[in-house]
Amino acid sequence: MDFLTELHALLGRYAITDEKEIAPYIIDDRRRYIGDAIAVALPANHDEVVAVLKLTEKYQIPVVPQSGNTSNVGGSVPDKNSGALVLSLKRMRRVLSVDPVNDTIHAEAGVTLQELQEAAKAHDRLFPLTLASQGSAAVGGLLANNAGGTQVLRYGMTRDLTLGYRAVLVDGREINELNALRKNNSGYDLRDLLIGSEGTLAVITEAVLKLYPRPKDTRALILSLADLKSVETVFNAFNDQMHAEMTAFELLSRPTLAKLAQQCPDVRQPEIEPTEWSVLIEFSFFDQNEANDTLVESILEELIEKGHVLDGVISQSENDVNDFWRIREMIPPAHKKAGGNVKHDIAVPRSRLVEFIETVCSELQERYEWLEPSVFGHFGDGNLHFNMGVKPELDQKIVFAHEKDIHAWVHQRVLDFGGTISAEHGIGQLKRETMRIAKDPVALEMMRAIKRVFDPNGRLNPNRLLPK
């Protein structure tokens, strides 16, 4: 018997070898990377993942784990001529338990973020991770990439939301750390090592995640700022008085919103005075109290009086909140529809964000007169989507001819400002070689050593994250 024969015997029709059926699994979400695979395996549960990986160990087959395949950095598709098996966890869709007393949810790796949120809501609980791709992004990928999203400011990254896990090593051995403990100081924490490893160390099949009480009331604001520097004053004003209630603080540039209006006119934007920079702020309250609105309004009035905010609108209903967030969520699809741009998922210390934006945008526009920055993202946690497009009257494809140079410039300047080249999207293959300058040499050496311990032959998601 050979590998494919044994794989078919193990999974039946869920061992896919037909080229047309394989095709959706070997192209990334942005359609920038296309690879090859000898087959796609779709196990139904943890035990079948164990069996598949034992089989790949027997035949020394490379394995590319995949759940929602929503990676923005080419991290979940194989290389060309890789001879790899795509191990898709999309059939593993069970929410295994919800514990409203311990505030935890236990789910398989293929459960989508939206399904996770709905299961929590059914028990009057909140799973706070929020992404635009929540209908397709799944638990396995969220953990593999330590996903962030819009509410990191209040609840933290995926790593902060994870208590326990179950994983399978490349040779089929399993690690069962499915505890639901908030305090567990028992040696090396492999959980924190596996989360964010992009499927290069093990395949996470299940996780126990934290839940929170559901807020009773939510308010969202969209404010037009006097200038970019005002974002610091506005953030500090609300953060100083409403730190626990402020769940999101997003920065939006004028070109970003203009592109949204052009490409998605059905997305309702509030009729407020347009300025070069706006912010979207959300507050969550655990009581319904007029004092909440009074405090928000009093802080806002003072900011307007001092000239930091020129105009704004406060949500009056849940529908308003949803409409405001739809503006934010539809920005990436609008830019994709317009022809795309050169994307950067960067973070620098919040105190240096304004200087970074002004300096690097100016430098790039001096180099490329046709360039139009589209800057938006999570100012509250220092993470911006620092994307570079082309002025509206020009061919959007121009920017891609200079993509490599733009990446190199932005990434070097990010490091100059004490930042990171990847805040929440991971490294994948897009930024793999940049890791040579982005990581401390000794840290990179330790990462390579860890990889050899977990995966001696480099078969698990090969050529990802670590430079060749």
N, C-alpha and C positions, 0 to 999 in steps of 0.2 A: 504493500500500500504506500501511497505518497501522501504529502501534506493535504492537498485539496480533497482527496478521497476521504481521509480521516476527518477533515473539517465538515464535509457533507454528512458523514455518518454521525457526527456529533450534533450538528445544528439543523440538518435537513434543509428546508427551503430558506432558512435564515443564514445560510452560507452562500453569499452571492458571488457569482463568477462571471455573469453576463456583463459585457462591456457597457451596454446602455444603462443597466441598473447600477453599475459601479459609478458612473459618471458624476452624479450629484455629490458623492462622498470625496471626490479627489479635486474639487475646486473650492477655493475659499470664498467667504461671504462677500468680499470686495471684488471677486473675480480677477485678482491680480496673480494668483499662484495656481497652477494646474499641475498635478502630479500623476503618478501611475500606481496601481495596486494590483496584486495578484488575486485579491478577493476582499470582500467585506464580510466581517462576522458580526452578527447581531444577537448576542446572548440575551437571555430573558431575566437573568438574576446573577447574584454573586457567584454561585457555584459554577455556573456555565462560564463566567469570566475566568475562574480558576482553571477549568478544563481547557479552555482555548489557549491560555497562556502556557500551560503545561505542554500543549501540543506544539506551540511555536518554539518552546525551549527544545523539544525533541528534534525539530528540523532546523533550528537556528534561524527562524524567520523574523525580520524586523517588524515591529508593531507600532502603529500610530493610533493612540487612543483618541476618541472623538465622542462628544455628546451633542451639543447643539450646533457645532461647526460655525460659530459666530465670531471666530477670531479675526481681529483687524490686522494681525501681523504675520499671517501665514503660519500659524502655530499648530493647526489641526488637520493639515493635509500632507500627504507624503511627497517626497521628491519624485522627479521623473526617473524612470528606470531604477526604482528603489527596491523592487522585489518585496515590498512591504504588504502586510495585512492591515487594513483599516479595522480597528476594533470599535464599532459604534455601540454606544450604550443607550441609544434612543428608545429601545423597547423596555428599559428598566424604569417604569413610570409609576411605581407605587409609593404613595405616602404611607409609611409603615405604622406610624403612630403620632399622635399629638398629645402632649401632656400639659394642660393648662395650669396645673399646680406648679410643676417645675419650670414652666415656660420653655418647652423644647418641642421640636418637631424632628422626626426621624424619617428620612426620605432616601430613595435610590437615586443614582447618579443621572438618570434620564429625565427626572421630574423637572419640568420647566419652572422658571422663576415665577411665572404667573400662576401656575398650579400650586406652587408652594405658598404664595400669598393668599390664594383663595382658600386653601386648607386651613391656614392660620386664622383667616377671617371667620370661617365657620365656627371657630371656637372663641370668637371675640378677642383674638390676639393679632399681633402685627409682626410680620417678618419684614424688616425695614429696608432691605436691599432693593434699590429701584434702578432699573436700566431701561433705555428705550427699546432694547431687544428682548424684553422680558417674556414675550410670547414664544421665543425660540431658544434663548439662552437657558442652559440646563445646569443642574447642581454640579455635575462633574466638571464642567468647564469653569463654573464660577469659582470652585475651589482650586482647580489647576492653575488659574490665572490670578487668584486673589482679587476678584472683581471689586470695583469700588462703587461708582454711581453717585447719585445726587445727595444722599443723606449720610455720607461718611462723616461730615461735620458733627453729627449728633451720635451716630451709632457705630462708626468705624467701618473698616474693610471686611471682606469675607472672613479673613483670618480671625478678626475680633468677634465674629458671629458664630464661630464653629467651636463645639465642645468635644465631640468624638467623631471617629471615622472608622471605616473598614476599607482596607486596600489590598491589592494583589501585586506581588513583585513580578518581575519579568519572567522568573522561572516557575511561577505558579504558587509559590508560598504566599500565605496570607498574613496580614497584620490585623488583628481585631482589637481596636481601641474604642469600641462603641460605648463610651461612658457619657453620662450626662452631668458631669461634675463641673462646677465653676471653680473649685479649688482642687488641684491635683498636682502636687509637687513631688513627682516620683521619677526623677531622673531626666534624661534627655527627652525633649518634647519633639518627637518625630512628626506630630501633627503640624506644627508650624513649619517644619522643613518641607513636608509634602505639599502643603498649600502654597501655591505660587511656583511650584517646580515645573509647571507646564507639561505634565505627563511624562517627564523624562526620568523619574525615579520609581514611580509605581502608578497603578491604576486605582483611583479612589472609586469605590462602588456604592458606598452608602455614607451618610453623614448625619450626625445629631447637631442641630442648629438652634440657636437662641431665638426665643420669641419675646415680645414685649406687649404690655397692655396697649390696646388700641386708643389713640387719642379721641377725645369726645368732640373736639372742635379744631378746625384748621383755618388759618388765614394765609393768603399769599399776596404779595405786593410786587408790582412792576414799577420801577422808579427810573426817571430820566436824570442822569447825573450832570452836574455842571462841567466836569472834566474827569479824566481818568483818576487823578490823584484823589478825588472825592470818594472813590470807592473805599479807601482805607478809613476815612472818617465815618462813612455810613456803616461799614461793618463794625467798627469799634463801638459806635453809639448803640447799636442793637445788641451786640455781643456783651457789652458791659452790664446791661440791664436785663437781658432776656436770653442768657447763655443756654440754659436748660431747655428753653422752648424753641430756639432757632434750629430748625432741622435742615435747612438748605440755604445757600447763598451763592447764586449763579451770576456770572458776569457775561454780558452780551454786547458785542460791538455792532455799530450801525451797519456796516457792510453785510454782516451775518444776517441781520433782520431784514435788510433790503433784498437779499437773495431769497430768503424765505417767502417774502411777499410776492416776489416775481414768479417763483416756481410753484408755490402752493397758496394761491390767493384764497382758497377756502379756509385757511387757518386764520382765525380771527385774532388780530392784534389790537390792543387797546388804543383808543384815540387820545394819546397824550403827546406832549411836545417832543418831537424826535431830537435826540442829541447823539453825540458820537458814542456814548457809552450808557448802558442801562444795566440794572440789576433785577433779578428775580429772587425774592426772599420768601421763605415759608416758615411759619410758626405752627407748632402743634401743641394743643392744650389738653390737659386731662380733666378739665372741668369746663362748663359753659358759663362764663362769667363776663359781665359787661366790663369789668376791670381789665380784662385781656385787651379788648379793643381800645379802651381808654389809654393804656400804656403804649400800645403800638402807635396810636394817633399822636400822642404827646411827643414821642421821640421823633416822629416824622415831621411834625410841625416845627420843632426846633431845627431840624436839618434844613427845612425849606427856608426858615427865617435867616439862617446863617449862609444861605446861598449854595449849599452842597447839593441839594436836590432841587431841580427846576419844575418837575411835574411828576405825577404818579397816580396810581389807582390801587385800591385795596379791594380784594375779593369780597363779595357780599353773599356768596352761596357756594355750595360744593361744586356746582357747575362752573362757576367762575374759576375756582382753583384748578379744575380739570382743564379748562380752556387755557389758563396761563401755562400750565405744564405742557400742554400740547404744542405751544410755541417752541418751548425748549426741545422737546422730543423730536419735532419734525425738522430741526435744523440739519442734521446729517442727511436725511433723505432728500431734502431740497438741494443740498450741494451735490449730492450724487446725481440727481436729475439734471443739474446744470452742467455736468461734465466732470465733476470731481475736483479734488485739490490735493496738494501734498500735505499729508497729515502728520502731526506731532502730538503725542500724548505725554506732556512734560509736567514736571512739578519743580518749583523753586520755593524757598521760604516765603511765606505770605508777605513778610515785610519788604521783599525785594521784587515782588511780582510787577508792580507798576513800573519800576525802573527797567526790568527785563523787557516788558512789552514795548515801552517807548524806545529803548535802545536797539533792540534786535529788529523790530519792524522798520525803524529808520535805516539801519544798516542794510537790510535786505532790499528796501526800496531804492537805495542808492545803487545797488548792484544790478537790480532788475527794475527798470522804470515801468514795466507793464504789470508788475506784481500788485495784488490787492490782498492784504492779510484778512483772514477771517478768524477772529479770536473769540472764544467763548468757553465756558466751563465753570469748574467748581472753585471759585475764588476762596471760599471758606476753608478749604483744606489745601490750598496752594497748587491745585491741579488745573491746568488749562489745556484745551484742545487748540493748539497753536498752528492753525492750518493756513497754507499759502495757496491762494488762487490767482486768477487773472482778472483784470478790469473788465467790466461787462461788455464793452464793445469789441473785445478781442477774442480770438480762438482760445478756449479753455485748455486745449491740449499743449499750449506753449510751455506751461509750467512743468509738465512731465519730462520735457527734454532736459530740464535742469534739476530734476528731482534729487539725484545723488549729491550734487553740490549744495543744494538747499538743506538737505538732511545733515550733511557734514557741518555746515555753518551753524545751524540751529542747535545741534547736539553739543558742539564744542562750547557755544555760548551758554547753554544750559549748565554745563559743568563749571564754566567760569563763575556762574552765579550761585554755585553751591547746590545745584539741583540734580534731577534724575531724568534720564532719557525715556523712562517708562514709569508712569504713575499708576496706571490701572489696566492697561491693555496687554502687558507682557512684552517679551522679547521676540519669541518666535524665530522666524528666519529673517524678517525685515531688519531687525536691529542686532542680530547675532554678532556680526563682526565689530560693531561699535562697542561691544562689551569690553574689547581690549583696552579702550581708553576710559570707559565709564566705570569700571570696577577697580578697586585696589588690587594690585598684582597678587598679593598674598591671599586676599579674599577669593580671587578667581582661581588660584591654585587649590584652595580648600574646596571650592565648588567642584572642580574637576576630580578631586580625590573622593568626594562624596558620591559623585556620579559613578566612579569605578566600583565603589562598594555595592551600590544598589544594582548596577547594570554593567558588569565587567566587560561585556562584548559590545556595548553601545547599541543594543537593539531596540530600546524603548524610545520612541519619538526621536529617532536619530537626526543629527544635524540641526537641532533646535536649541535655543537659549545660549549654549556655550559655543564660543568661536571655534572654528576647526583648528 
